[in-house]
Amino acid sequence: MQLVVARIGRAHGIRGEVSVEVRTDEPGLRLSPGAVLATDPPEAGPLTIEAAREHSGRLLLRFAGVADRTAAEALRNILLLAEVDPGVRPEDPEEFYDHQLLGLRVVTTDGTPVGEIGDIAHLPGQDLLIVARPDGGEAMIPFVSEFVPAVEPAAGRVVVSPPPGLLDEGGAAGP
């Protein structure tokens, strides 16, 4: 299974480096020199990371065969994908890959059905569970332990403890 681990941003300098928006909690593992990553769109890759370094709080990568600013700029907005065994979980027991959450039933702490996880929105500083409601609406639940006290993939469910009003009126709520 392929997971998005980064999105290529702007070219940096004149030697083919690019900044990347990291979308993995394991950048040292997934975005290190020698890693070969698939791309979306597929015709842009695969790309082999030749060098990686931090600069002013951003990760910069250089890919094999990308030697100048023009070639680097042509990669802008391409997604980098890593191959991950679908059965493997992240190292942190409180983290999950999106595919492990999609389709799980969502119930409140008292057992009331809320719906099913249809998507996960990754916003800066906040992930949201997008729950498809039985009535056709959506509920957006911040994916934090205060509101999501239990994630039980083996049981096929996620338990939520929403604050008053979060699931009211069609369930549309945000951060």
Contacts in CASP RR format, 6 or more apart in sequence:
PFRMAT RR
TARGET T0000
AUTHOR 0000-0000-0000
METHOD contacts of the structure
MODEL  1
MQLVVARIGRAHGIRGEVSVEVRTDEPGLRLSPGAVLATDPPEAGPLTIE
AAREHSGRLLLRFAGVADRTAAEALRNILLLAEVDPGVRPEDPEEFYDHQ
LLGLRVVTTDGTPVGEIGDIAHLPGQDLLIVARPDGGEAMIPFVSEFVPA
VEPAAGRVVVSPPPGLLDEGGAAGP
1 83 0 8 1.000
1 84 0 8 1.000
1 85 0 8 1.000
1 86 0 8 1.000
1 99 0 8 1.000
2 38 0 8 1.000
2 81 0 8 1.000
2 82 0 8 1.000
2 83 0 8 1.000
2 84 0 8 1.000
3 24 0 8 1.000
3 81 0 8 1.000
3 82 0 8 1.000
3 84 0 8 1.000
3 97 0 8 1.000
3 98 0 8 1.000
3 99 0 8 1.000
4 23 0 8 1.000
4 40 0 8 1.000
4 79 0 8 1.000
4 80 0 8 1.000
4 81 0 8 1.000
5 22 0 8 1.000
5 23 0 8 1.000
5 24 0 8 1.000
5 27 0 8 1.000
5 30 0 8 1.000
5 31 0 8 1.000
5 37 0 8 1.000
5 80 0 8 1.000
5 81 0 8 1.000
5 82 0 8 1.000
6 20 0 8 1.000
6 21 0 8 1.000
6 22 0 8 1.000
6 23 0 8 1.000
6 24 0 8 1.000
6 27 0 8 1.000
6 30 0 8 1.000
6 31 0 8 1.000
6 59 0 8 1.000
6 61 0 8 1.000
6 79 0 8 1.000
6 80 0 8 1.000
7 20 0 8 1.000
7 21 0 8 1.000
7 23 0 8 1.000
7 77 0 8 1.000
7 78 0 8 1.000
7 79 0 8 1.000
7 80 0 8 1.000
8 18 0 8 1.000
8 19 0 8 1.000
8 20 0 8 1.000
8 61 0 8 1.000
8 75 0 8 1.000
8 76 0 8 1.000
8 77 0 8 1.000
8 78 0 8 1.000
8 79 0 8 1.000
8 80 0 8 1.000
9 18 0 8 1.000
9 19 0 8 1.000
9 20 0 8 1.000
9 21 0 8 1.000
9 75 0 8 1.000
9 76 0 8 1.000
9 77 0 8 1.000
10 18 0 8 1.000
10 19 0 8 1.000
10 73 0 8 1.000
10 76 0 8 1.000
11 17 0 8 1.000
11 18 0 8 1.000
11 69 0 8 1.000
11 72 0 8 1.000
11 73 0 8 1.000
11 76 0 8 1.000
12 18 0 8 1.000
12 19 0 8 1.000
12 55 0 8 1.000
12 60 0 8 1.000
12 72 0 8 1.000
13 69 0 8 1.000
14 68 0 8 1.000
14 69 0 8 1.000
15 62 0 8 1.000
15 67 0 8 1.000
15 68 0 8 1.000
15 69 0 8 1.000
16 62 0 8 1.000
16 63 0 8 1.000
16 66 0 8 1.000
16 67 0 8 1.000
16 68 0 8 1.000
16 69 0 8 1.000
16 71 0 8 1.000
16 72 0 8 1.000
17 51 0 8 1.000
17 60 0 8 1.000
17 61 0 8 1.000
17 62 0 8 1.000
17 72 0 8 1.000
18 60 0 8 1.000
18 61 0 8 1.000
18 62 0 8 1.000
18 63 0 8 1.000
18 66 0 8 1.000
18 72 0 8 1.000
18 75 0 8 1.000
18 76 0 8 1.000
19 58 0 8 1.000
19 59 0 8 1.000
19 60 0 8 1.000
20 31 0 8 1.000
20 58 0 8 1.000
20 59 0 8 1.000
20 60 0 8 1.000
20 61 0 8 1.000
20 80 0 8 1.000
22 31 0 8 1.000
22 59 0 8 1.000
23 122 0 8 1.000
24 30 0 8 1.000
24 31 0 8 1.000
24 82 0 8 1.000
25 90 0 8 1.000
25 92 0 8 1.000
25 95 0 8 1.000
26 90 0 8 1.000
26 91 0 8 1.000
27 59 0 8 1.000
28 52 0 8 1.000
30 37 0 8 1.000
30 82 0 8 1.000
31 49 0 8 1.000
31 52 0 8 1.000
31 59 0 8 1.000
31 61 0 8 1.000
31 80 0 8 1.000
32 49 0 8 1.000
32 52 0 8 1.000
33 49 0 8 1.000
33 50 0 8 1.000
33 51 0 8 1.000
33 52 0 8 1.000
34 48 0 8 1.000
34 49 0 8 1.000
34 50 0 8 1.000
35 48 0 8 1.000
35 49 0 8 1.000
35 82 0 8 1.000
36 46 0 8 1.000
36 47 0 8 1.000
36 48 0 8 1.000
36 49 0 8 1.000
37 45 0 8 1.000
37 46 0 8 1.000
37 47 0 8 1.000
37 48 0 8 1.000
37 49 0 8 1.000
37 80 0 8 1.000
37 81 0 8 1.000
37 82 0 8 1.000
38 45 0 8 1.000
38 46 0 8 1.000
38 80 0 8 1.000
38 81 0 8 1.000
38 82 0 8 1.000
38 83 0 8 1.000
39 45 0 8 1.000
39 46 0 8 1.000
39 47 0 8 1.000
39 78 0 8 1.000
39 79 0 8 1.000
39 80 0 8 1.000
39 81 0 8 1.000
40 78 0 8 1.000
40 79 0 8 1.000
40 81 0 8 1.000
41 78 0 8 1.000
44 75 0 8 1.000
44 78 0 8 1.000
47 63 0 8 1.000
47 64 0 8 1.000
47 66 0 8 1.000
47 75 0 8 1.000
47 80 0 8 1.000
48 63 0 8 1.000
48 64 0 8 1.000
49 61 0 8 1.000
49 62 0 8 1.000
49 63 0 8 1.000
49 64 0 8 1.000
50 62 0 8 1.000
50 63 0 8 1.000
50 64 0 8 1.000
50 65 0 8 1.000
51 61 0 8 1.000
51 62 0 8 1.000
52 59 0 8 1.000
52 60 0 8 1.000
52 61 0 8 1.000
52 62 0 8 1.000
53 59 0 8 1.000
53 60 0 8 1.000
54 60 0 8 1.000
63 75 0 8 1.000
65 71 0 8 1.000
66 72 0 8 1.000
66 75 0 8 1.000
84 97 0 8 1.000
86 99 0 8 1.000
89 95 0 8 1.000
89 96 0 8 1.000
89 97 0 8 1.000
89 100 0 8 1.000
90 96 0 8 1.000
90 97 0 8 1.000
94 145 0 8 1.000
96 151 0 8 1.000
96 153 0 8 1.000
98 120 0 8 1.000
100 153 0 8 1.000
101 117 0 8 1.000
101 120 0 8 1.000
101 129 0 8 1.000
101 151 0 8 1.000
101 153 0 8 1.000
101 158 0 8 1.000
102 117 0 8 1.000
102 118 0 8 1.000
102 119 0 8 1.000
102 120 0 8 1.000
103 116 0 8 1.000
103 117 0 8 1.000
103 118 0 8 1.000
104 116 0 8 1.000
104 117 0 8 1.000
104 151 0 8 1.000
104 153 0 8 1.000
104 156 0 8 1.000
104 157 0 8 1.000
104 158 0 8 1.000
105 113 0 8 1.000
105 115 0 8 1.000
105 116 0 8 1.000
105 156 0 8 1.000
105 157 0 8 1.000
105 158 0 8 1.000
106 113 0 8 1.000
106 114 0 8 1.000
106 115 0 8 1.000
106 116 0 8 1.000
106 117 0 8 1.000
106 129 0 8 1.000
106 131 0 8 1.000
106 139 0 8 1.000
106 141 0 8 1.000
106 157 0 8 1.000
106 158 0 8 1.000
106 160 0 8 1.000
107 113 0 8 1.000
107 114 0 8 1.000
107 157 0 8 1.000
107 158 0 8 1.000
107 159 0 8 1.000
107 160 0 8 1.000
108 114 0 8 1.000
108 159 0 8 1.000
108 160 0 8 1.000
108 161 0 8 1.000
108 162 0 8 1.000
109 149 0 8 1.000
109 159 0 8 1.000
109 160 0 8 1.000
109 161 0 8 1.000
111 159 0 8 1.000
113 134 0 8 1.000
114 131 0 8 1.000
114 133 0 8 1.000
114 139 0 8 1.000
114 160 0 8 1.000
114 167 0 8 1.000
115 131 0 8 1.000
115 132 0 8 1.000
115 133 0 8 1.000
115 134 0 8 1.000
115 139 0 8 1.000
116 131 0 8 1.000
116 132 0 8 1.000
117 129 0 8 1.000
117 130 0 8 1.000
117 131 0 8 1.000
117 132 0 8 1.000
117 158 0 8 1.000
118 130 0 8 1.000
118 131 0 8 1.000
118 132 0 8 1.000
119 130 0 8 1.000
120 127 0 8 1.000
120 128 0 8 1.000
120 129 0 8 1.000
120 130 0 8 1.000
120 143 0 8 1.000
121 127 0 8 1.000
121 128 0 8 1.000
121 130 0 8 1.000
121 140 0 8 1.000
123 175 0 8 1.000
126 142 0 8 1.000
126 143 0 8 1.000
126 144 0 8 1.000
126 175 0 8 1.000
127 142 0 8 1.000
127 143 0 8 1.000
128 140 0 8 1.000
128 141 0 8 1.000
128 142 0 8 1.000
128 143 0 8 1.000
128 174 0 8 1.000
128 175 0 8 1.000
129 140 0 8 1.000
129 141 0 8 1.000
129 142 0 8 1.000
129 143 0 8 1.000
129 148 0 8 1.000
129 158 0 8 1.000
129 160 0 8 1.000
130 138 0 8 1.000
130 139 0 8 1.000
130 140 0 8 1.000
131 138 0 8 1.000
131 139 0 8 1.000
131 140 0 8 1.000
131 141 0 8 1.000
132 138 0 8 1.000
133 139 0 8 1.000
133 170 0 8 1.000
133 171 0 8 1.000
135 170 0 8 1.000
137 170 0 8 1.000
137 171 0 8 1.000
137 172 0 8 1.000
138 170 0 8 1.000
138 171 0 8 1.000
138 172 0 8 1.000
139 166 0 8 1.000
139 167 0 8 1.000
139 170 0 8 1.000
139 171 0 8 1.000
139 172 0 8 1.000
139 173 0 8 1.000
140 171 0 8 1.000
140 172 0 8 1.000
140 173 0 8 1.000
140 174 0 8 1.000
141 147 0 8 1.000
141 148 0 8 1.000
141 160 0 8 1.000
141 162 0 8 1.000
141 166 0 8 1.000
141 173 0 8 1.000
142 148 0 8 1.000
142 174 0 8 1.000
142 175 0 8 1.000
146 161 0 8 1.000
147 160 0 8 1.000
147 161 0 8 1.000
147 162 0 8 1.000
147 163 0 8 1.000
147 166 0 8 1.000
148 158 0 8 1.000
148 159 0 8 1.000
148 160 0 8 1.000
148 161 0 8 1.000
149 159 0 8 1.000
149 160 0 8 1.000
149 161 0 8 1.000
150 158 0 8 1.000
150 159 0 8 1.000
151 158 0 8 1.000
151 159 0 8 1.000
152 158 0 8 1.000
152 159 0 8 1.000
165 173 0 8 1.000
166 173 0 8 1.000
167 173 0 8 1.000
END
